[in-house]
Amino acid sequence: MHKPWKTIVGLALLGLAIAALSYVYAAFYDYTKPMNRIDFAFVFISIVLCPPQLLFGFCIDCEASGRAGFIMYSVIGVLNATLYALIGYIVVSLRNRPNSPSGEQEPRVKF
């Protein structure tokens, strides 16, 4: 596998892992206790790193644990992996952009 594809696939897997961590946190979080600063920080970081969770913000009665929560976070994980793969594609395309104004790549000098 070439290096650009490794970057894209690696970032997609990172997005999937972030969604999985968000699911684990949501499934085992005790909603009967008041939210403290650590919980607030984790929720804020989770939303920043996994924005597809906001699509399910309207689902107030949905439980994060169980089969329904797993399906919901599977959709979130696929969307987050797609978002991170798109970010990886943009990074790779910007990295491989020619630097010269004429559009032609200059030969690299080896020492």
N, C-alpha and C positions, 0 to 999 in steps of 0.2 A: 504494500500500500504506500502510495506516495505521501510526502509530508503534508501537502495541503489537505488531503483527505483525512489524515491522522488528526489534524487540528480540528476539522469540522466534526468528525465523529467523536473526538474527545470532548469537545464542548457540548455536543448533544447528550453524551452520557453524563456529563456534569449536571446539565439541566434536569435530566431524569433523576439523578441522585438527590438533587436539592428538593425535588417534588416528593421523593420517597421519604426524606427526612421530615418534610412538612407533614406528610401523612402520619408518620409514626408519632410525631409530637401531638397532632390533633387527635389521634386515636386514643392516646393514653393521658391526655390532659384532663384534669378534674375541674369541671365547670362549676362545681358547687362552691369552690373556694374563691375568695376575691383575687383579682389579678394584681401581682406585684410588679416591681420594676423589671425583673429578669424575664417574666412572662411577656410583658409589654415589649421589651427589646427583641425577644425572639420572634414575636408575631410581626413586628415592624420589619425586621431583617428578612423574615420569611416572605412577606408580601413584596418587598423590594427585589429579592432574588427570584421569586416565583410569581410574577404578575398574573398568570392565568387563574390563580385562586380568586381573583376579583370577579371573574365571570360567574362564580358560584356564590357570590355574596348575597344574592336574592334568595337563596335556598336556606331559609332560617330554620326550618324544621328537619333538615337533613342531618343525619348523624354521621360523624366521621369514622366511627368504628363499625365493624361489620361489613357485610357484602356491599351494601349501598355506598358506604364510604370508600371502600376499595375501588369500586367502579368509578366513582366521582374523581378520586385522586389518580386513577389510571388515565382518565381523560385529561386531567390537569398535567400529569407527567408527560403525555404525548405532546400536548401543546407547548409545554415548557421546553421539552427537548427540541421541538421544531424551532422555537424562538432562539434557543442557544445555537442550533445549527445554522440558522440564518445569520446570527451575529458572527459565527465562525467563518461563514462564507464571505461576509463583508470584510472581515479582518484579513483573510487570505487574499482576496482580490485587491485590497489596498496595499498589501505587502508586496504583491507581484506587479504593481503598476510601474511602467517605465518612468524614469526620473528626468530624462532629457526632454526639452521642449519640442523637438522635432517628432517625437513619438517612437524613435528608433532606440533600441537598447544599445548602450555603449559596451564595447568589449571589456571584460573584467581583466585586470592586470594581476598576474600571479607573481608573487615574489619568491 
